[in-house]
Amino acid sequence: MATEDTDHAERTEHADHTEYFELVCDDLAYDVVITDPGARVLEVAQAVRELTGLSLWRGKVLATEVPAVILGGVPEADAEAAVAALRAVGAGAEMREWLPPDSPMP
């Protein structure tokens, strides 16, 4: 019974103060990274274009200057689909856990 009184006292004591909450998302975000363009660079560039909406020229630049992050902060399902599309045309690609720009490096 003493703990109930203590809990009640703590709740009322904090009732006058502003509380801050940190929102935590259970869904992690990922980067999609090209690690190797493979032999079919033009097809990889076209896949990058389809995935990102970038120009074919920019897609080719990203495909050849590896490692290159082509999508950042996307949901897991989207990242998996993008990696599969890139691998289907012969590129080496992987998902990496996304780190927000303001976060410290691990």
C-alpha positions in Angstrom: 0.0 0.0 0.0 2.9 2.3 0.6 4.0 1.9 -3.0 0.6 3.0 -4.3 0.8 6.2 -2.3 4.3 6.8 -3.6 3.3 6.2 -7.2 0.3 8.6 -6.8 2.6 11.2 -5.3 5.0 10.9 -8.2 2.2 11.3 -10.7 0.8 14.4 -9.1 4.2 15.9 -8.7 4.9 15.6 -12.4 1.4 16.8 -13.4 2.6 20.4 -13.4 5.6 19.8 -15.5 5.9 19.5 -19.2 6.7 16.0 -20.3 8.8 15.2 -23.4 8.5 12.0 -25.3 10.8 10.5 -27.8 9.0 8.9 -30.7 10.4 5.6 -31.6 9.6 4.0 -35.0 9.6 0.2 -35.1 10.1 0.3 -38.9 13.8 0.9 -39.7 14.8 2.8 -42.8 17.4 1.6 -45.2 19.8 2.9 -47.8 20.1 1.1 -51.1 23.8 1.0 -52.2 25.3 -0.1 -55.5 28.6 -1.9 -54.7 29.5 -3.1 -58.1 28.0 -2.1 -61.5 28.8 -5.5 -63.1 29.3 -5.9 -66.8 26.0 -4.3 -67.9 26.5 -0.7 -66.8 23.8 0.7 -69.1 21.2 -1.7 -67.8 22.1 -0.8 -64.3 21.9 2.9 -65.2 18.4 2.3 -66.6 17.4 0.5 -63.4 18.7 3.4 -61.3 16.7 5.8 -63.5 13.5 3.7 -63.0 14.1 3.5 -59.2 15.0 7.1 -58.6 13.6 9.2 -61.5 17.1 10.6 -62.2 18.4 11.1 -65.7 20.0 8.2 -67.5 23.3 10.1 -67.5 23.1 10.6 -63.7 22.1 7.0 -63.3 25.3 5.9 -65.2 27.4 8.2 -63.0 26.0 6.6 -59.9 26.4 3.1 -61.3 30.1 3.6 -62.1 31.2 5.6 -59.0 30.7 2.9 -56.4 29.8 2.5 -53.7 26.9 4.8 -54.4 23.7 5.3 -52.3 20.9 5.6 -54.8 18.0 5.6 -52.3 18.2 6.8 -48.8 15.9 6.3 -45.8 13.4 4.0 -47.5 11.2 1.3 -45.9 12.6 -2.2 -45.8 10.1 -3.5 -48.5 11.1 -0.8 -50.9 14.8 -1.3 -50.3 14.5 -5.1 -50.8 12.6 -4.5 -54.1 15.3 -2.0 -55.3 18.1 -4.3 -54.4 16.4 -7.2 -56.3 15.9 -5.0 -59.3 19.5 -4.0 -59.4 20.7 -7.5 -58.9 18.4 -8.7 -61.7 20.4 -6.5 -64.2 23.8 -7.7 -62.8 24.7 -5.1 -60.3 26.1 -5.8 -56.9 23.7 -4.0 -54.4 22.9 -4.1 -50.8 20.7 -2.6 -48.1 22.4 -0.7 -45.2 20.7 0.7 -42.2 19.9 4.3 -42.7 21.5 6.9 -40.4 19.9 10.3 -40.2 22.2 13.1 -41.3 22.4 14.5 -37.7 23.2 11.2 -36.0 26.7 10.3 -34.9 28.5 7.5 -36.8 28.5 4.1 -35.0 
